[in-house]
């Protein structure tokens, strides 16, 4: 049984007050909330379902709640989340999971540009495609993309792992393809089984940082356009010398 909060025509303050009163009793369903930005912010526990679409900044500073959106989510989903789970059944906009310290974000559709920017420890899973500049300055955690990615994937990657089941338009600075391990395969399979995602884990590629000091070199590694593998300059120079 869930308590229903109708947000139609109401402002953020009144809906947040009603949510705070209801969530201590049982799970809450919020209807008609697409016009509200910053809803369900900073919750430490409880379960909330947004029926239909949500506005921007949903679930910011989430610290333990489970939040589900049955439609699309706006921009900056789960900004600065520390704990908890946020699941979007359809698409999410620009900046999913920016500055997150922990928790899990699942987008069953597509996610926009700048997803997982400066991710500091969250697990972010996108079942569809992602846009450009995804995982820029990522510091920790996992980003799992079942579909394709745009330009500059993992730009200036510092730590953490990026897994891609499809292709990317280009990789950013300080990225390196690393062979998938059995631990990686088991991790992806566990996530997919739990979330009901159908994907072949053996098709995934893993991207990690090239250097511990990404800002000491501004040059991108040269990309082999046929395989999309990034080749560091030193290795390329040695290979060209050996064949000359």
N, C-alpha and C positions, 0 to 999 in steps of 0.2 A: 504494500500500500504506500502511495506517495501523496504528499501534499502538493497542490497545484497553486502556483502564483501566476496570475495573469498580469503581464507587464504592459499590455496594450494601453497606449496613451498616458503612461506614467513615467515619471522621471527616475533617474538612477537612485537618488536617495530613498525614495519611498519603496522601490523594489528591493533595494539592499536591506532596508529595515525589515521588510516582510520576510526576506530570505533568512536573515539572522534569527528571527523568532521561530521560523518553521524548521530550520535544519537541525536544531537540537532535539527534535522529536522523531523525525523519520526522513527518508529521502525526499527531495524536492524536485518538482518539475516546473520549469518556467516557460510560459508561452508568450509569444508576441514580443520578443526581446531584441529583434534585429536593429532597432533604433538606438539601443543603449550601448555606450562605450565604457569599458572598465567594470563590467559586471562580474560578479563572483571573484572578487579580488581578495587575496590574502587569507583565504580560508585554511584552517589547520586540520579540519576533518570534515566528514559528511559526504553525501552523494548528491550531485545536482545534474539534472538533464535539461538542456536547452532544446525545446522542441522547435524545429525549423532552424533558421539562420541566426547567427549571433553578430554583434557589432565588433568593433576594434577593441584591442586590449582585454580580451576575455581571459580570465584566470591569471592575471598578472600577480606576482608574488605568491602564487599558490604554495601552501606549505603543508600539504597532506591530503587535501580533498580529491575525490574522484569526480571529474567533470566530463560530461558527454554532450556533444552537439549532434543532433540528428540531421542537420543540413550543412550549410557552409559557414565557415568562420571568417571573420574579417582580418585586419592587419594586426601584427604584433601579438599573436596568440601566445599565452604563457610566458610573457616577458618576465625575466628574473625569477622564475619558479625555482623553489628549493627542493620540494618533495611533492609526491602525489602523482596523479595520472590524468591526462587530458586526451580525450579521443574525439576526433572529428570524422563523421561518417562520409562527408563529401570533401569539398576543396577548402583550402585555407589560403589567406592572402599573403602579402609581403611580410617578411620578418618573423616567421614562425620560430619560437624557441630562442630568441636572442637573450644572451647573458644568463642563461639558466645554469644553476649550480647543481641540479639533480632532478630526479623525477623522470617520468616517461611521457612523451608526446607521440600520439599516433594520428596520422592523417591518411584516411583510406582513399582519398582522391589525390589531387595535385597540390603542391605548395609553391608559393611565389618566390621572387628574388630574395636574397639575403636571409634565407632560412639558416638557422643554426649559427649565425654570426656570433663569435665570441662565446660559443657554448663552453661551459666550464665543468660539465659533468653529467648532463642529461643524456638519456637515450631518446633519439628522435627518429621515428620510422615514418617514411612516406611511401605509400603503396603505389602512387602514380609517379608523375614527373615533378622535377623542381626547376626553378628558374636560374638566373645568373648570380654570380658572386655568393654562392652557397657555401657555408662553413668557412667564410673568411675569418682569419684570426682565431680559429677554433683552438681552445686551450685544453680540452679534455672531453671525455664522453664518446659516444658512438652516434654516427649519423648513418642510417640505413635507407637507401633509395632503391626501391624495387624497379622503377622505370628509368628514364633518362634525365640528364642534368645539362644545364646550359653552359655559358662561358665562365672561365676562371673558377672552376670548382676547387675548393680547398685553398684559396689564395692566401699565402702567408700562413699556412698551417703550422701550428706550434706543437700541439700534442693531440691525442685522440685518433680515432680511426673512422674512415669513410668507406662504406660498402656500397657498391653500385651494381645493380643487376642488368642495367641497360648500357647506354653509351653516354658520352659527354661531348659537348662542343669543344671545350678546351680545359686543360688543367691550369691552375694558378701557380704562382711562385712557391717554391719549397715543397713540392709534392713528389712522391715516389710511389710507383706501383710495387706492392709487396705480395709475395705468394700467400694465398689463403692457407691457413693451418686447419687441423682437425678441430681445434678449439673454436676457431672462427665459424666453421661449418655448423658445429653443434649449437653455438650461440644463435646464429641466424635461424636455424631450424626450430629451436625452442620458441623464439619470438613468433615465427610464422604460424606454428601449430597453435600457440596460445591465442593468437589474434585472428585465426581463420584466413590467413593470407596464403594464396597459392603461388608459390615461386620456387624455382629450382635453385637451391643454395649453391650448387656447383657452378652456376653461371655467373656468380658474383665476383667482382674484382675489388681488391682492398687497396686503399690509398692512405699512405702515412706521410709523415714529414720527411723531407730529404736531409735537413740539417737541424741541429739543436739551436742554431743561431740564424734564423731566417732573414734577419734584417741587415746582415753583413754583406749580402749579395742581392742586387736588384735585378739581375738577369734571370729570365725564365729558362729552365731546361728546354732543349729543343724537343719538339714532339714529332714522333714518327706518325704520319697521318694515316698510314695503313692499319697499324695496330693500336694507335692512340696510346702507346707506351711512352712515358717521359724518359729521356736519356740525358743524364747529367753531362755537362760539358767536358769534364775530364775523361769520362769513359768514351765519349764520342771522338775526342781528339786522339786517344790511343787507338781506337778502331780505324780511324782514317789513316793514321801513320802506318799501321800494320798492313794495310792494303795498298799503300802507295809504292 
